[in-house]
Amino acid sequence: MADGLADPAVWVLDPCCGNGSYVVAVLDRIRRTLEGRGMGDLAAEELKRAATTRVVGFEIMTVPFVVAHWQVGEMLKAAPLQAGERAAVYLTNALTGWGESAAGPAIPGYEALVEERGAAATVKRERPILVVLGNPPYNAYAGLSPVGEGGLVEPYKVGLQAIWGVKKFNLDELYVRFFRIAERRIAEGVGRGVVSYISNWSWLFLPSFVVMREQLLRASAALGAQLAALLDPEAPMPGVTTGQLRSEIACVAVPSTKPGHDRDWALRGWGNRTAAGVTMPTRGRAASRAYDATEAAAQGRAGLLGANTFDVGLNDHSFWSGVPASVWECRIGGYQVLKKWLSYRDHSIIGRPLTAGEVSHVQQTARRIAACLLLGPALDASYRNCVADPA
Ligand SMILES: C[S@@+](CC[C@H](N)C(=O)[O-])C[C@H]1O[C@@H](n2cnc3c(N)ncnc32)[C@H](O)[C@@H]1O
């Protein structure tokens, strides 16, 4: 990402932000990048957008939480926060609330706290965090990870005794729990990203942490896992199929109908069945066009997604809008993936319109292909690294 932290798609989290020094440092980095671009007054607004949305801090203690808000407010002098706007620093326990559970119980008299908890939960569950940084708390005697943390460090204990013969260990160290939060979010969530903590270094050499080291190494090879998940239609992919979608993905293959017509999901002109019962693809209805203004994010990735895009018609009236050329033309095993799927579901063959689930399946497949294509440079770089260092 050429713009680094200044890229609007880069979500940053300091899960233990204290007085907000890291949050402020990230914002300052963004400010310098933006100012170097001659954006004038727009830079201040863009910085405010980052501070109120995607540069996020969590803090459990009220005093540093307030100081963090004060510090971020100071950063935004050129475009001050207005009524109803707030820095994306939340009062919350960073170690809990990441799962898909119901909103917590009411706390009468403390409605603002409940609201705060809800806002933090939205970040934990939905935002495609790409960078986790900070200075987690240390406490080797913090006691067992409580139930609310959902067995956070249990994966670092698997096989410790049976495989590695480590009988005495202490993995409930607080900073280790923050490592696990970051690993889960990056390696098991978005599937790519950066973790940068200042931390105790005991995990680098003590026997207690051997499984943790093993797991982090595996996680850093997550690129392959990410590709595998993209190719598995059942695997949810945050940013591609779930949660807040990446902007270059959200405009891909949007089911649409021409104004003045009723929605019609019967596929026509895609295939037929011969007298011998063989399905034959026909020409279909894919019309090439230039990207429009709502597809600027995809157009910005035209180098990987293709210089033009297609409206792929179900029939004369309804269509999937904006399937970038390289997605539409993508072939696996010699077959054009999307066209092949459509050919087999022509109305003349299945005798019914597509269901909403099927229309959505085509959209999700197009988006997964787009995400795979966008992974290309990272995959190429990884391949080059392996070739350069076969060990
Ligand atoms: C070492 S300090 C970080 C200092 C910070 N970098 C700064 O600039 O002030 C660790 C912070 O983590 C906070 N903290 C500890 N446990 C937490 C938790 N479960 N959730 C969120 N914050 C937590 C502490 O209150 C403390 O402010």
The ligand as an SDF file (V2000), in Angstrom:
LIG
                    3D

 27 29  0  0  0  0  0  0  0  0999 V2000
    1.9840    0.1140   29.2760 C   0  0  0  0  0  0  0  0  0  0  0  0
    0.5230    1.0110   29.2310 S   0  0  0  0  0  0  0  0  0  0  0  0
    0.4600    1.6690   27.6270 C   0  0  0  0  0  0  0  0  0  0  0  0
    0.8750    3.0780   27.6120 C   0  0  0  0  0  0  0  0  0  0  0  0
    0.5160    3.7800   26.3520 C   0  0  0  0  0  0  0  0  0  0  0  0
    1.2970    3.3220   25.2190 N   0  0  0  0  0  0  0  0  0  0  0  0
    0.6030    5.2970   26.5090 C   0  0  0  0  0  0  0  0  0  0  0  0
    1.0350    5.9530   25.5950 O   0  0  0  0  0  0  0  0  0  0  0  0
    0.1850    5.7980   27.5210 O   0  0  0  0  0  0  0  0  0  0  0  0
   -0.6790   -0.2320   29.1890 C   0  0  0  0  0  0  0  0  0  0  0  0
   -2.1070    0.3100   29.2010 C   0  0  0  0  0  0  0  0  0  0  0  0
   -2.9660   -0.7910   29.0160 O   0  0  0  0  0  0  0  0  0  0  0  0
   -4.1340   -0.5650   29.7700 C   0  0  0  0  0  0  0  0  0  0  0  0
   -4.8010   -1.8490   29.9390 N   0  0  0  0  0  0  0  0  0  0  0  0
   -4.4920   -2.8580   30.8040 C   0  0  0  0  0  0  0  0  0  0  0  0
   -5.3360   -3.8900   30.6500 N   0  0  0  0  0  0  0  0  0  0  0  0
   -6.2000   -3.5390   29.6750 C   0  0  0  0  0  0  0  0  0  0  0  0
   -7.2940   -4.1820   29.0600 C   0  0  0  0  0  0  0  0  0  0  0  0
   -7.6780   -5.4180   29.4370 N   0  0  0  0  0  0  0  0  0  0  0  0
   -7.9680   -3.5300   28.0800 N   0  0  0  0  0  0  0  0  0  0  0  0
   -7.5870   -2.2900   27.6810 C   0  0  0  0  0  0  0  0  0  0  0  0
   -6.5560   -1.6210   28.2270 N   0  0  0  0  0  0  0  0  0  0  0  0
   -5.8550   -2.2480   29.2080 C   0  0  0  0  0  0  0  0  0  0  0  0
   -3.6170    0.0380   31.0480 C   0  0  0  0  0  0  0  0  0  0  0  0
   -4.6370    0.7510   31.7630 O   0  0  0  0  0  0  0  0  0  0  0  0
   -2.5050    0.9390   30.5240 C   0  0  0  0  0  0  0  0  0  0  0  0
   -3.0070    2.2430   30.2790 O   0  0  0  0  0  0  0  0  0  0  0  0
  1  2  1  0
  2  3  1  0
  2 10  1  0
  3  4  1  0
  4  5  1  0
  5  6  1  0
  5  7  1  0
  7  8  2  0
  7  9  1  0
 10 11  1  0
 11 12  1  0
 11 26  1  0
 12 13  1  0
 13 14  1  0
 13 24  1  0
 14 15  1  0
 14 23  1  0
 15 16  2  0
 16 17  1  0
 17 18  1  0
 17 23  2  0
 18 19  1  0
 18 20  2  0
 20 21  1  0
 21 22  2  0
 22 23  1  0
 24 25  1  0
 24 26  1  0
 26 27  1  0
M  CHG  2   2   1   9  -1
M  END
$$$$
